[in-house]
């Protein structure tokens, strides 16, 4: 049972890292990268939107680009949840 839980949390964390990494790659609308990004956004988007509604992105005044902290916060929350699940089971 613990191996399955470890596998699922590892898969969620790696998927979030891939989702975050793909957000930096520019691609055309119909490329494989865009398809992968859209698929991962369906999985992680609702969770990230909840965090984004509470914590707004940081705006750099020099170039106007935003720094979105929500993937990092979700990563920390997944790690905490993983520890709690192991503590319970």
Biopython code that builds the backbone (N, CA, C, O; Angstrom):
import numpy as np
from Bio.PDB.StructureBuilder import StructureBuilder

atoms = [
    (1, "UNK", "N", (0.816, -1.195, 0.000)),
    (1, "UNK", "CA", (0.000, 0.000, 0.000)),
    (1, "UNK", "C", (0.863, 1.264, 0.000)),
    (1, "UNK", "O", (0.559, 2.227, -0.704)),
    (2, "UNK", "N", (1.925, 1.257, 0.782)),
    (2, "UNK", "CA", (2.781, 2.451, 0.842)),
    (2, "UNK", "C", (3.519, 2.678, -0.472)),
    (2, "UNK", "O", (3.787, 3.821, -0.842)),
    (3, "UNK", "N", (3.853, 1.589, -1.187)),
    (3, "UNK", "CA", (4.507, 1.753, -2.487)),
    (3, "UNK", "C", (3.576, 2.415, -3.494)),
    (3, "UNK", "O", (4.023, 3.226, -4.306)),
    (4, "UNK", "N", (2.297, 2.083, -3.452)),
    (4, "UNK", "CA", (1.323, 2.688, -4.351)),
    (4, "UNK", "C", (1.154, 4.169, -4.042)),
    (4, "UNK", "O", (1.085, 4.991, -4.956)),
    (5, "UNK", "N", (1.088, 4.511, -2.768)),
    (5, "UNK", "CA", (0.967, 5.915, -2.366)),
    (5, "UNK", "C", (2.201, 6.694, -2.787)),
    (5, "UNK", "O", (2.089, 7.807, -3.302)),
    (6, "UNK", "N", (3.370, 6.121, -2.574)),
    (6, "UNK", "CA", (4.607, 6.772, -2.995)),
    (6, "UNK", "C", (4.615, 6.996, -4.497)),
    (6, "UNK", "O", (4.983, 8.075, -4.962)),
    (7, "UNK", "N", (4.216, 5.996, -5.253)),
    (7, "UNK", "CA", (4.180, 6.107, -6.709)),
    (7, "UNK", "C", (3.222, 7.204, -7.161)),
    (7, "UNK", "O", (3.557, 7.998, -8.039)),
    (8, "UNK", "N", (2.026, 7.253, -6.561)),
    (8, "UNK", "CA", (1.036, 8.254, -6.969)),
    (8, "UNK", "C", (1.497, 9.680, -6.654)),
    (8, "UNK", "O", (1.349, 10.577, -7.484)),
    (9, "UNK", "N", (2.049, 9.885, -5.470)),
    (9, "UNK", "CA", (2.536, 11.221, -5.132)),
    (9, "UNK", "C", (3.740, 11.607, -5.984)),
    (9, "UNK", "O", (3.871, 12.767, -6.375)),
    (10, "UNK", "N", (4.613, 10.662, -6.274)),
    (10, "UNK", "CA", (5.749, 10.939, -7.151)),
    (10, "UNK", "C", (5.270, 11.309, -8.543)),
    (10, "UNK", "O", (5.807, 12.229, -9.160)),
    (11, "UNK", "N", (4.274, 10.608, -9.038)),
    (11, "UNK", "CA", (3.705, 10.907, -10.347)),
    (11, "UNK", "C", (3.073, 12.298, -10.364)),
    (11, "UNK", "O", (3.249, 13.046, -11.325)),
    (12, "UNK", "N", (2.342, 12.647, -9.311)),
    (12, "UNK", "CA", (1.746, 13.985, -9.228)),
    (12, "UNK", "C", (2.808, 15.081, -9.189)),
    (12, "UNK", "O", (2.674, 16.106, -9.857)),
    (13, "UNK", "N", (3.850, 14.863, -8.416)),
    (13, "UNK", "CA", (4.908, 15.866, -8.290)),
    (13, "UNK", "C", (5.677, 16.004, -9.601)),
    (13, "UNK", "O", (5.952, 17.122, -10.036)),
    (14, "UNK", "N", (6.028, 14.891, -10.236)),
    (14, "UNK", "CA", (6.738, 14.973, -11.519)),
    (14, "UNK", "C", (5.869, 15.609, -12.598)),
    (14, "UNK", "O", (6.363, 16.382, -13.419)),
    (15, "UNK", "N", (4.583, 15.290, -12.599)),
    (15, "UNK", "CA", (3.678, 15.910, -13.556)),
    (15, "UNK", "C", (3.594, 17.411, -13.363)),
    (15, "UNK", "O", (3.541, 18.161, -14.338)),
    (16, "UNK", "N", (3.581, 17.858, -12.115)),
    (16, "UNK", "CA", (3.556, 19.293, -11.830)),
    (16, "UNK", "C", (4.839, 19.965, -12.297)),
    (16, "UNK", "O", (4.795, 21.075, -12.826)),
    (17, "UNK", "N", (5.965, 19.318, -12.113)),
    (17, "UNK", "CA", (7.244, 19.881, -12.579)),
    (17, "UNK", "C", (7.259, 19.968, -14.102)),
    (17, "UNK", "O", (7.726, 20.962, -14.658)),
    (18, "UNK", "N", (6.756, 18.943, -14.781)),
    (18, "UNK", "CA", (6.680, 18.973, -16.249)),
    (18, "UNK", "C", (5.726, 20.076, -16.695)),
    (18, "UNK", "O", (6.022, 20.800, -17.646)),
    (19, "UNK", "N", (4.589, 20.211, -16.022)),
    (19, "UNK", "CA", (3.629, 21.275, -16.348)),
    (19, "UNK", "C", (4.273, 22.643, -16.213)),
    (19, "UNK", "O", (4.104, 23.497, -17.083)),
    (20, "UNK", "N", (5.002, 22.855, -15.145)),
    (20, "UNK", "CA", (5.678, 24.130, -14.908)),
    (20, "UNK", "C", (6.750, 24.376, -15.974)),
    (20, "UNK", "O", (6.879, 25.490, -16.481)),
    (21, "UNK", "N", (7.514, 23.342, -16.310)),
    (21, "UNK", "CA", (8.567, 23.479, -17.314)),
    (21, "UNK", "C", (7.989, 23.794, -18.692)),
    (21, "UNK", "O", (8.522, 24.643, -19.406)),
    (22, "UNK", "N", (6.915, 23.125, -19.066)),
    (22, "UNK", "CA", (6.304, 23.361, -20.369)),
    (22, "UNK", "C", (5.718, 24.759, -20.488)),
    (22, "UNK", "O", (5.545, 25.262, -21.598)),
    (23, "UNK", "N", (5.413, 25.387, -19.375)),
    (23, "UNK", "CA", (4.854, 26.734, -19.433)),
    (23, "UNK", "C", (5.883, 27.754, -19.942)),
    (23, "UNK", "O", (5.503, 28.844, -20.371)),
    (24, "UNK", "N", (7.167, 27.418, -19.899)),
    (24, "UNK", "CA", (8.200, 28.324, -20.371)),
    (24, "UNK", "C", (8.520, 28.143, -21.849)),
    (24, "UNK", "O", (9.204, 28.981, -22.437)),
    (25, "UNK", "N", (8.041, 27.070, -22.456)),
    (25, "UNK", "CA", (8.367, 26.760, -23.845)),
    (25, "UNK", "C", (7.287, 27.314, -24.755)),
    (25, "UNK", "O", (6.109, 26.987, -24.609)),
    (26, "UNK", "N", (7.698, 28.155, -25.695)),
    (26, "UNK", "CA", (6.745, 28.684, -26.657)),
    (26, "UNK", "C", (6.519, 27.636, -27.730)),
    (26, "UNK", "O", (7.459, 26.999, -28.207)),
    (27, "UNK", "N", (5.244, 27.467, -28.106)),
    (27, "UNK", "CA", (4.923, 26.469, -29.115)),
    (27, "UNK", "C", (3.705, 26.924, -29.900)),
    (27, "UNK", "O", (2.964, 27.810, -29.474)),
    (28, "UNK", "N", (3.515, 26.302, -31.053)),
    (28, "UNK", "CA", (2.331, 26.601, -31.837)),
    (28, "UNK", "C", (1.122, 25.929, -31.198)),
    (28, "UNK", "O", (1.262, 25.069, -30.329)),
    (29, "UNK", "N", (-0.044, 26.326, -31.631)),
    (29, "UNK", "CA", (-1.281, 25.856, -31.007)),
    (29, "UNK", "C", (-1.473, 24.350, -31.131)),
    (29, "UNK", "O", (-2.043, 23.726, -30.236)),
    (30, "UNK", "N", (-1.000, 23.751, -32.240)),
    (30, "UNK", "CA", (-1.272, 22.336, -32.499)),
    (30, "UNK", "C", (-0.041, 21.446, -32.335)),
    (30, "UNK", "O", (-0.057, 20.299, -32.782)),
    (31, "UNK", "N", (1.005, 21.938, -31.717)),
    (31, "UNK", "CA", (2.205, 21.124, -31.543)),
    (31, "UNK", "C", (2.005, 20.116, -30.412)),
    (31, "UNK", "O", (1.049, 20.217, -29.642)),
    (32, "UNK", "N", (2.900, 19.160, -30.321)),
    (32, "UNK", "CA", (2.832, 18.144, -29.268)),
    (32, "UNK", "C", (3.037, 18.764, -27.883)),
    (32, "UNK", "O", (2.455, 18.312, -26.896)),
    (33, "UNK", "N", (3.865, 19.797, -27.827)),
    (33, "UNK", "CA", (4.098, 20.462, -26.538)),
    (33, "UNK", "C", (2.820, 21.140, -26.069)),
    (33, "UNK", "O", (2.480, 21.075, -24.887)),
    (34, "UNK", "N", (2.104, 21.793, -26.991)),
    (34, "UNK", "CA", (0.845, 22.449, -26.627)),
    (34, "UNK", "C", (-0.198, 21.428, -26.193)),
    (34, "UNK", "O", (-0.966, 21.683, -25.265)),
    (35, "UNK", "N", (-0.231, 20.282, -26.850)),
    (35, "UNK", "CA", (-1.180, 19.240, -26.467)),
    (35, "UNK", "C", (-0.868, 18.702, -25.072)),
    (35, "UNK", "O", (-1.770, 18.493, -24.261)),
    (36, "UNK", "N", (0.416, 18.482, -24.804)),
    (36, "UNK", "CA", (0.820, 18.001, -23.474)),
    (36, "UNK", "C", (0.511, 19.046, -22.416)),
    (36, "UNK", "O", (0.039, 18.715, -21.328)),
    (37, "UNK", "N", (0.775, 20.309, -22.734)),
    (37, "UNK", "CA", (0.497, 21.395, -21.785)),
    (37, "UNK", "C", (-1.000, 21.488, -21.492)),
    (37, "UNK", "O", (-1.401, 21.658, -20.341)),
    (38, "UNK", "N", (-1.820, 21.377, -22.530)),
    (38, "UNK", "CA", (-3.272, 21.437, -22.331)),
    (38, "UNK", "C", (-3.778, 20.260, -21.495)),
    (38, "UNK", "O", (-4.651, 20.429, -20.644)),
    (39, "UNK", "N", (-3.229, 19.074, -21.740)),
    (39, "UNK", "CA", (-3.618, 17.894, -20.968)),
    (39, "UNK", "C", (-3.248, 18.062, -19.490)),
    (39, "UNK", "O", (-4.063, 17.794, -18.608)),
    (40, "UNK", "N", (-2.033, 18.501, -19.231)),
    (40, "UNK", "CA", (-1.597, 18.692, -17.844)),
    (40, "UNK", "C", (-2.349, 19.842, -17.184)),
    (40, "UNK", "O", (-2.578, 19.822, -15.974)),
    (41, "UNK", "N", (-2.734, 20.845, -17.975)),
    (41, "UNK", "CA", (-3.485, 21.964, -17.418)),
    (41, "UNK", "C", (-4.883, 21.528, -16.969)),
    (41, "UNK", "O", (-5.444, 22.105, -16.037)),
    (42, "UNK", "N", (-5.435, 20.523, -17.623)),
    (42, "UNK", "CA", (-6.728, 19.997, -17.188)),
    (42, "UNK", "C", (-6.609, 19.311, -15.832)),
    (42, "UNK", "O", (-7.556, 19.316, -15.046)),
    (43, "UNK", "N", (-5.457, 18.726, -15.560)),
    (43, "UNK", "CA", (-5.236, 18.039, -14.287)),
    (43, "UNK", "C", (-4.894, 19.033, -13.172)),
    (43, "UNK", "O", (-5.501, 19.007, -12.102)),
    (44, "UNK", "N", (-3.923, 19.901, -13.433)),
    (44, "UNK", "CA", (-3.406, 20.783, -12.391)),
    (44, "UNK", "C", (-4.063, 22.155, -12.364)),
    (44, "UNK", "O", (-3.972, 22.861, -11.360)),
    (45, "UNK", "N", (-4.719, 22.540, -13.442)),
    (45, "UNK", "CA", (-5.314, 23.871, -13.544)),
    (45, "UNK", "C", (-6.278, 24.223, -12.421)),
    (45, "UNK", "O", (-6.164, 25.304, -11.844)),
    (46, "UNK", "N", (-7.228, 23.341, -12.088)),
    (46, "UNK", "CA", (-8.155, 23.699, -11.005)),
    (46, "UNK", "C", (-7.463, 23.945, -9.659)),
    (46, "UNK", "O", (-7.857, 24.841, -8.912)),
    (47, "UNK", "N", (-6.449, 23.160, -9.355)),
    (47, "UNK", "CA", (-5.723, 23.353, -8.093)),
    (47, "UNK", "C", (-4.905, 24.639, -8.121)),
    (47, "UNK", "O", (-4.851, 25.374, -7.134)),
    (48, "UNK", "N", (-4.269, 24.905, -9.263)),
    (48, "UNK", "CA", (-3.478, 26.120, -9.386)),
    (48, "UNK", "C", (-4.372, 27.357, -9.366)),
    (48, "UNK", "O", (-3.976, 28.393, -8.832)),
    (49, "UNK", "N", (-5.572, 27.266, -9.938)),
    (49, "UNK", "CA", (-6.494, 28.402, -9.933)),
    (49, "UNK", "C", (-6.930, 28.765, -8.518)),
    (49, "UNK", "O", (-7.087, 29.944, -8.201)),
    (50, "UNK", "N", (-7.127, 27.764, -7.672)),
    (50, "UNK", "CA", (-7.485, 28.038, -6.277)),
    (50, "UNK", "C", (-6.370, 28.807, -5.585)),
    (50, "UNK", "O", (-6.625, 29.770, -4.862)),
    (51, "UNK", "N", (-5.135, 28.378, -5.811)),
    (51, "UNK", "CA", (-3.989, 29.061, -5.201)),
    (51, "UNK", "C", (-3.830, 30.450, -5.795)),
    (51, "UNK", "O", (-3.555, 31.403, -5.066)),
    (52, "UNK", "N", (-3.999, 30.583, -7.114)),
    (52, "UNK", "CA", (-3.872, 31.895, -7.771)),
    (52, "UNK", "C", (-4.934, 32.881, -7.295)),
    (52, "UNK", "O", (-4.692, 34.087, -7.281)),
    (53, "UNK", "N", (-6.110, 32.383, -6.903)),
    (53, "UNK", "CA", (-7.142, 33.291, -6.412)),
    (53, "UNK", "C", (-6.775, 33.858, -5.042)),
    (53, "UNK", "O", (-7.223, 34.945, -4.676)),
    (54, "UNK", "N", (-5.968, 33.127, -4.295)),
    (54, "UNK", "CA", (-5.547, 33.584, -2.966)),
    (54, "UNK", "C", (-4.248, 34.388, -3.014)),
    (54, "UNK", "O", (-4.088, 35.373, -2.293)),
    (55, "UNK", "N", (-3.319, 33.952, -3.877)),
    (55, "UNK", "CA", (-2.008, 34.602, -3.974)),
    (55, "UNK", "C", (-1.805, 35.043, -5.414)),
    (55, "UNK", "O", (-1.672, 34.213, -6.312)),
    (56, "UNK", "N", (-1.782, 36.335, -5.627)),
    (56, "UNK", "CA", (-1.623, 36.882, -6.974)),
    (56, "UNK", "C", (-0.161, 36.778, -7.411)),
    (56, "UNK", "O", (0.738, 36.791, -6.570)),
    (57, "UNK", "N", (0.087, 36.674, -8.743)),
    (57, "UNK", "CA", (1.471, 36.642, -9.233)),
    (57, "UNK", "C", (2.203, 37.939, -8.910)),
    (57, "UNK", "O", (1.594, 39.004, -8.810)),
    (58, "UNK", "N", (3.488, 37.833, -8.752)),
    (58, "UNK", "CA", (4.339, 38.992, -8.489)),
    (58, "UNK", "C", (4.703, 39.613, -9.825)),
    (58, "UNK", "O", (5.146, 38.908, -10.732)),
    (59, "UNK", "N", (4.523, 40.930, -9.964)),
    (59, "UNK", "CA", (4.812, 41.612, -11.222)),
    (59, "UNK", "C", (6.154, 42.313, -11.106)),
    (59, "UNK", "O", (6.400, 43.071, -10.167)),
    (60, "UNK", "N", (7.025, 42.042, -12.087)),
    (60, "UNK", "CA", (8.306, 42.710, -12.163)),
    (60, "UNK", "C", (8.079, 44.077, -12.802)),
    (60, "UNK", "O", (7.552, 44.159, -13.911)),
    (61, "UNK", "N", (8.463, 45.132, -12.128)),
    (61, "UNK", "CA", (8.221, 46.479, -12.632)),
    (61, "UNK", "C", (9.118, 46.846, -13.820)),
    (61, "UNK", "O", (8.775, 47.746, -14.587)),
    (62, "UNK", "N", (10.235, 46.182, -13.983)),
    (62, "UNK", "CA", (11.148, 46.523, -15.084)),
    (62, "UNK", "C", (10.624, 46.066, -16.430)),
    (62, "UNK", "O", (10.615, 46.837, -17.390)),
    (63, "UNK", "N", (10.185, 44.807, -16.511)),
    (63, "UNK", "CA", (9.745, 44.294, -17.806)),
    (63, "UNK", "C", (8.259, 43.931, -17.833)),
    (63, "UNK", "O", (7.758, 43.524, -18.881)),
    (64, "UNK", "N", (7.559, 44.060, -16.747)),
    (64, "UNK", "CA", (6.133, 43.811, -16.705)),
    (64, "UNK", "C", (5.731, 42.347, -16.693)),
    (64, "UNK", "O", (4.539, 42.041, -16.734)),
    (65, "UNK", "N", (6.689, 41.439, -16.639)),
    (65, "UNK", "CA", (6.366, 40.013, -16.608)),
    (65, "UNK", "C", (5.973, 39.589, -15.204)),
    (65, "UNK", "O", (6.383, 40.194, -14.213)),
    (66, "UNK", "N", (5.167, 38.532, -15.143)),
    (66, "UNK", "CA", (4.685, 38.038, -13.857)),
    (66, "UNK", "C", (5.452, 36.805, -13.415)),
    (66, "UNK", "O", (5.875, 35.990, -14.235)),
    (67, "UNK", "N", (5.622, 36.683, -12.124)),
    (67, "UNK", "CA", (6.207, 35.493, -11.523)),
    (67, "UNK", "C", (5.097, 34.792, -10.755)),
    (67, "UNK", "O", (4.636, 35.282, -9.724)),
    (68, "UNK", "N", (4.673, 33.644, -11.266)),
    (68, "UNK", "CA", (3.583, 32.889, -10.659)),
    (68, "UNK", "C", (4.153, 31.897, -9.650)),
    (68, "UNK", "O", (4.909, 30.994, -10.007)),
    (69, "UNK", "N", (3.787, 32.076, -8.409)),
    (69, "UNK", "CA", (4.297, 31.220, -7.337)),
    (69, "UNK", "C", (3.427, 30.002, -7.080)),
    (69, "UNK", "O", (3.796, 29.145, -6.277)),
    (70, "UNK", "N", (2.271, 29.904, -7.748)),
    (70, "UNK", "CA", (1.318, 28.829, -7.443)),
    (70, "UNK", "C", (1.864, 27.421, -7.685)),
    (70, "UNK", "O", (1.551, 26.536, -6.887)),
    (71, "UNK", "N", (2.667, 27.143, -8.740)),
    (71, "UNK", "CA", (3.206, 25.780, -8.860)),
    (71, "UNK", "C", (4.121, 25.394, -7.696)),
    (71, "UNK", "O", (4.104, 24.249, -7.242)),
    (72, "UNK", "N", (4.911, 26.342, -7.219)),
    (72, "UNK", "CA", (5.780, 26.061, -6.080)),
    (72, "UNK", "C", (5.000, 25.821, -4.810)),
    (72, "UNK", "O", (5.352, 24.952, -4.012)),
    (73, "UNK", "N", (3.939, 26.589, -4.616)),
    (73, "UNK", "CA", (3.098, 26.404, -3.434)),
    (73, "UNK", "C", (2.381, 25.063, -3.502)),
    (73, "UNK", "O", (2.282, 24.358, -2.498)),
    (74, "UNK", "N", (1.870, 24.701, -4.706)),
    (74, "UNK", "CA", (1.217, 23.401, -4.854)),
    (74, "UNK", "C", (2.202, 22.264, -4.627)),
    (74, "UNK", "O", (1.836, 21.233, -4.062)),
    (75, "UNK", "N", (3.434, 22.436, -5.055)),
    (75, "UNK", "CA", (4.462, 21.422, -4.826)),
    (75, "UNK", "C", (4.703, 21.227, -3.330)),
    (75, "UNK", "O", (4.825, 20.096, -2.860)),
    (76, "UNK", "N", (4.770, 22.325, -2.587)),
    (76, "UNK", "CA", (4.949, 22.245, -1.134)),
    (76, "UNK", "C", (3.739, 21.584, -0.485)),
    (76, "UNK", "O", (3.894, 20.755, 0.412)),
    (77, "UNK", "N", (2.532, 21.946, -0.931)),
    (77, "UNK", "CA", (1.323, 21.342, -0.379)),
    (77, "UNK", "C", (1.249, 19.850, -0.659)),
    (77, "UNK", "O", (0.807, 19.085, 0.198)),
    (78, "UNK", "N", (1.677, 19.421, -1.853)),
    (78, "UNK", "CA", (1.710, 17.989, -2.163)),
    (78, "UNK", "C", (2.701, 17.253, -1.271)),
    (78, "UNK", "O", (2.433, 16.135, -0.830)),
    (79, "UNK", "N", (3.847, 17.877, -1.004)),
    (79, "UNK", "CA", (4.835, 17.252, -0.123)),
    (79, "UNK", "C", (4.295, 17.126, 1.302)),
    (79, "UNK", "O", (4.507, 16.107, 1.959)),
    (80, "UNK", "N", (3.602, 18.154, 1.777)),
    (80, "UNK", "CA", (3.011, 18.094, 3.117)),
    (80, "UNK", "C", (1.917, 17.031, 3.165)),
    (80, "UNK", "O", (1.839, 16.260, 4.121)),
    (81, "UNK", "N", (1.068, 16.989, 2.130)),
    (81, "UNK", "CA", (0.008, 15.996, 2.073)),
    (81, "UNK", "C", (0.576, 14.580, 2.030)),
    (81, "UNK", "O", (0.023, 13.659, 2.631)),
    (82, "UNK", "N", (1.664, 14.420, 1.326)),
    (82, "UNK", "CA", (2.331, 13.106, 1.257)),
    (82, "UNK", "C", (2.783, 12.665, 2.646)),
    (82, "UNK", "O", (2.587, 11.514, 3.035)),
    (83, "UNK", "N", (3.388, 13.590, 3.388)),
    (83, "UNK", "CA", (3.824, 13.268, 4.756)),
    (83, "UNK", "C", (2.638, 12.930, 5.654)),
    (83, "UNK", "O", (2.709, 12.001, 6.458)),
    (84, "UNK", "N", (1.542, 13.688, 5.515)),
    (84, "UNK", "CA", (0.366, 13.420, 6.324)),
    (84, "UNK", "C", (-0.240, 12.052, 6.010)),
    (84, "UNK", "O", (-0.662, 11.333, 6.916)),
    (85, "UNK", "N", (-0.281, 11.700, 4.745)),
    (85, "UNK", "CA", (-0.821, 10.387, 4.357)),
    (85, "UNK", "C", (0.043, 9.272, 4.933)),
    (85, "UNK", "O", (-0.481, 8.269, 5.418)),
    (86, "UNK", "N", (1.363, 9.440, 4.883)),
    (86, "UNK", "CA", (2.234, 8.420, 5.457)),
    (86, "UNK", "C", (2.105, 8.351, 6.980)),
    (86, "UNK", "O", (2.249, 7.281, 7.572)),
    (87, "UNK", "N", (1.836, 9.480, 7.600)),
    (87, "UNK", "CA", (1.660, 9.500, 9.051)),
    (87, "UNK", "C", (0.379, 8.771, 9.441)),
    (87, "UNK", "O", (0.339, 8.051, 10.439)),
    (88, "UNK", "N", (-0.669, 8.966, 8.640)),
    (88, "UNK", "CA", (-1.962, 8.326, 8.935)),
    (88, "UNK", "C", (-1.889, 6.812, 8.672)),
    (88, "UNK", "O", (-2.375, 6.014, 9.473)),
    (89, "UNK", "N", (-1.284, 6.433, 7.555)),
    (89, "UNK", "CA", (-1.209, 5.018, 7.207)),
    (89, "UNK", "C", (0.082, 4.445, 7.707)),
    (89, "UNK", "O", (0.345, 3.258, 7.517)),
]
sb = StructureBuilder()
sb.init_structure("model")
sb.init_model(0)
sb.init_chain("A")
sb.init_seg("    ")
for serial, (resi, resn, name, xyz) in enumerate(atoms, 1):
    if name == "N":
        sb.init_residue(resn, " ", resi, " ")
    sb.init_atom(name, np.array(xyz, "f"), 0.0, 1.0, " ", f" {name:<3s}", serial, name[0])
structure = sb.get_structure()
